C-alpha cells in the first residue's frame, strides 16, 4: 500500500512529520500541552503549545516531572542570545519519564525515569569524540535555545541514548535537577578550567547558583582558601555555610582591594567569573595572581574590556567554555555516595502552572533570596 503524503506539524521553529492514516483521511489534530514560550526580549507566556513528536529515530519524548529556571534563561529574555528565536519553549534542565522512543534508541524505553542533560550529544562527530559535547555538530546546547526546551509538560530529546541518564533507584529527583546543568557547569567551566589544586587560593565572583555550584565542587580539590564575592550579604552568608573561607561584599567598589588584603597583596591562583557582566570579569583581571587562571563561566551579552596593558607580563591563562557534561556520570556517583548535597541550592518550589510567578521570584533574587527554584509538572 502506498503511504499517503505526510502532514507537517510545527514544533517551535522546527517541524515534525506525521503520516496521514491509510485511505487518505486527515490526520487527527495534534495533542496540546502547556509550556513557557519566549516571545522576544522581555516577553514570555505560559500557554498552549503543540506536544512534541518523534522527529528522528534517535529521539525520545520525555514527560517532565521536575524542571527549573537558569540564569541563562534570564539572559535570553534580555535579548542576549539571538540564537533563541521568538516562539521557542525555554528550559534545558529537568528530570522526567520516557513516554516514547525512536526505533534507534536502545538504552531507554517507555517508563524509564531519566535525568535530562542540558547538552545534547550525538557521540559520533569530531567534537563529541574529543569530549566537547557542547560543540556537537547536530547537538550541543540546543534545548531551550534552537529547539524547544524543558519548561513544558513534554520535551523531545534528540540523541536520547547519549543525552539522557537513568535515574538511580531511590535518588532524589530535586537533587538530580541540579545535575542537569549547574553542578557540571560550575565544576567543568569553573573548577576544572580554573585548574583548582590543593592548597590554592580561589576567588569566585558571583554567589548565585552557578557560583555556589563552583564553590561546592571546588572543595573536591581541597583549596586552602575560597573567597566568595557578591553584592548581597544574604548570598554571602549562604556561601559561608557551603564552605567559603572568606567573603567580600563588592557593593562599595573596593572588592579588589579587599581580596588583595586577604591574600597578602598576591592575588588568587584561580579567579572564577560566575555572573556574566563586564564589571565582574574586570574584577577577575584585577585579582588574579601572576601565573594564575581566570575561568569564565558567565554568559556575556556585551563587550568586555581585556586589560592587556596590565596583564601582558603576568603569565596568566584565561579560559572560556560551555559545559560539556562529561562530568555528569562522576557527579551522579558522588551524589549517590552523599558526598555532596545539591538540594542545598533549592530555595523555592512551584507547580509548573505557576512558572510566571517562579520567573518573578528567580528574576528578583536580591529581594526574594532565591537560588534555584523547582517546578513540578
N, C-alpha and C positions, 0 to 999 in steps of 0.2 A: 504494500500500500504506500502510495506517495504521500509524504508528510505535507501538511498544509503550511503555507508561509508563516513565519513567526510574527508575533506581535511584540513591539518594543515597549518596555516599561521603564520609565525614568527612575534612576536612583541617584539623587543629587545631580551631579554633572556627568554621571556615567549612565550606561544603560544595561539592563539585563534582558535576556531573551526568554520569552515563554512561548512554547509552541501552542498553536490552536488545536483543539481536540479533533479527532478524525471526523470527517463529514463536513468540515468547513464552518461549523457553528462558532460563534465568537467565544473567546476565552472568558472565563469568569472574571469579574472585577478583582483587581489586586486587593489583598487584605491590607489593613491600615494599622498603624501603631502611633504612639506618642513619642516625640523627640524634641530636643533642644536644637533649634535651627538658627544659624548665623545668617543675618540679612544685610551685612555690610557694617562698616565701623560704627560701633555704638548701638547696633540693632540686633536683637535676638528675640526669639519667641518659642514657647513650648507649645507645639501644635501637632495636628495630624500629619502623618507622613507615610508614604508607601513603605510597607515592610520589605526588607531586603530579600532578594532571591539569590540562589546559587548562580554565579556567572561563569565559573570555571570549575573544572574537575578537581582542582586543589583547594577549593573554598570550603568553609564551614559557616553555617548560620548559628549564632550563639544567642540564647535568651539571657539578657543581662539580669543578674541578681543584685549586684552592687557595683557602683562606679563612683567617680569623684570628679572634682574640678582641679585643673592645673593652672599654675601661673601663666603657662603658655597660652591657655585659652583666653586669659585676660589680654595678652599681647595681641592675639588675633582680633579681639573685639576693639582694640585700639587702632587696628589697621596696620600693625607692624609686619604682618606676613601676607603679602599679596598672593602667595600660592594658594591660600584658602579663600575660595570664592563664595560670594553670597549664595545661599541655598544649601550650604553644607551643614550636616549634623556634626556638632563638635564632640570632643572627647576622645581620649586614646588610652584610657585606663579602665580596668574592671575585671570582675570575675563573673562567671555565668555557667549555664548548662547548654551543652551542644544540642541543637534541635535537629539539624540535618547536615550531611556532609556530601561532598562531591565524590565521584567514583574513584578518584585517585588518592583520596585521603585514607591512610592506613593506620595512623596512630591514635585516632579518635573515632568515637561512634556516638550516635544519639544517646543522650542521658548522661554522658560524662561531664563531671564538674571540672572547669578549666580556669586557669589564670590567663588573661589576655596580655600579651606583650605589647608595649607601646610602639614597638618596631616590628614590621613585617619582613620576613626574610625568606627568600627562595632557597637558600642553602647551596646554590649551584653556580651563581655568577662569579665574576672575578673578585668582586668586593666581598661577597659572603665567604669565599674561600680564604680570604685574608682576615676573616673575623670582623670585617667592617659592615655589619648588617645594616647600619643606618644609611649606607650608600648602595644597598641592593638595587640593581637596575630595574627591578619590577616591584620593589617594595620600599623599605626604609620607613621613615616616619610619614605614613600616608593616612592612617586613621585620624579622622577629625581634621585633616589638612587637605589632602587632594581626593580622598574618598570619605564617605560617611563614617562617623565615629560611634563612640560607645555611650553617649549621653542620650540613650533611647532604650526602648524595650527590647529591641533586637539589633544585632550588628552582623555584617558579613565580614569574615576574616579571610583574606587571601593567604595562600601558602600555609594552610592550617597546620600541617604536620610540624612545621618549624617556627610557627608564630604563636602557638598555644602551649601551655604546660599543664599536665594533670595536677589536680589539687590533691595533696597528700591526705590520707584518711585522718580525720579529726582536726585538720588545720582550720584556723580561724580565718574566715573569708575577709573580714575587715582588715586584718593584718596583711593578707595577701594582696589586697588592692594597692598597698604601698610598694609592692614589688613589681607592679606593672611599669612604673616609671621612676618615682622619686628616689627610691633606695638605689637602684642601679645607676641612675643619673648622678646622684651625689657621689657614689663610690667610683664610678668609671671616669667621669669628667672632672671630678674634683680630687679625690684621693689618689687614684691610680695615675692620672695625668700629672697630678701635683707631686708625684714621687715622694709621698709621705713615708718617712722612715723612723725607726725607733730613736728616741732622743731628740727629734727635730722640734722646731717651733713652727706652729701653723697658725695662720690667721684666716678666718672665714668671714668675708664681708657680706652680710645679709643673714639674718637669723630667722628667715622664713622657712617653709617646709623643706626646700632643697638644701639650704644652708644647714639646717638641723640634720638632714639625712647625711650630708657630708660629715658633720660632727660625729654622728653615731658610728659611721663606718670608718672614719679616720682612727678611731680607737682600736681597730683591729691591729694597727701597727705601732701602738704604744709611743706616740709622740710625747715629748716632755711637757709641752705646753700647747694648748689650743685656745686661742684668743678669738672670741666672737665679737663682731662689730655690727651694730644696728642702731636705728633711730629710736627704737621703742624699748623702754625698760622692762615691759612685760615679757617681750620675746627674749630679752637677755636673761631674765630670771629663769625662763624655761630652759635656755641653753645651759645655764649652770646646773640645773637638775639633770640634764642629759650628759654632763661630763665636761663642760668647758672649764678650764682652769682660771680664766680671766675674761672680763667683758669690758667693752668700751662703747659708750653711747656717743654716736657721731653727730648728734644734733647741733653741737656747738662749733662744728667745723674744725675741731682740733684732734680728730681721731689719729692722724698720722703721728702727731707729737706724742700722744698717749701711748701708742704702740712702740714707738722708738724708746720711750722711757721704760716700758715694761721689758724691753729686750736689751737694755743697756746700750742703746744707740746703734745696735747692729741691724735690726730689722728681722724679718721672719724668713725661714727657709722655704716655706710654701705659703703663698697668698692665693686663696680661692675666692673668685668673684662669683657671687650667687644671687645677683639682683638683675643685672642687665641694663644699667644706665651708665652714661659717661662718668659721672662722679665716682661711682664705686670702682670702676676699672682704673681710673686715675689714682684712687686711693691705694689700690694694689701696687701700682707703679711706684708710689712713694714709700711703701713699707717693705718691699721685698729686699732681702739682703743680697750682697754680692754672691753669685753662684746659685741664687735661689730660682724658684719656679713660680710664675703666675699661671694658674689654671683657671681658665674661663669656663663657667657653666652658664651664665646668664644669656638670655635671648636679647640681642641688641638690635633695636629698630632704627637707630640713628647713628651717625658717625661718632667715633670715639677717638680722641687725641692719643697718639703714641709719642711719648716724650723721649725720643732717641737722643736728644741733646743732653739728657741726664743718664740714660741707660746704656749708651753705646759701648761703654767700657766696663759694664758691671757683670759680665758673664752670666746673664740671666737667660732663662728659657720661658717663652710664652706658648701655652698650649690652648688649642680650641678643639671642641669635639661635640658631636651629637651622640647621645647614648647609643651603644650598640647592643645592650642587654646580654653581652657574652657572660656577664657575671650572675645572671639570674639563677642558673642551677646551683651555684655556690651559695647564693643568698637564701635560696629555698632550704638548703641543708642547714645553714646557720639558724634560720627561723625554726626549723624542726627541733634543733638542739637547744632552743631557748636561750641562745647567746645574745640575741638582740630582740627588742620588742618594738616593732614599728607602729603598733597601736598607740604608742605614746604620742604620735603625731596627730591623732584624730581628736578634734575638739568639738565638732558639731555633726549632727545626724539629721537627715531629712528623707522623706519619701520622694521618689522621683517626680511626682506631680507638683512638688514644691521647689523645683530646681531654680526657679527665678528668685525665690527667697534665699536659696543657698548661694546663688551668684552674688546677691546683695551682701550677704554675710561675708563671703570669701573676699569680695572686692573691697570691703571696708575693714580689713583685718586690724588696722590700727585701733579702730573703735570696738570691734567685736572680739578681738583677741583670737581670731580664727587661724588655725594652721591648716589642717586638712579636714574637709567635710566628706561625709559618707552619704551617698544617695542610694536608697534601697528601692529597687523596682518592684 
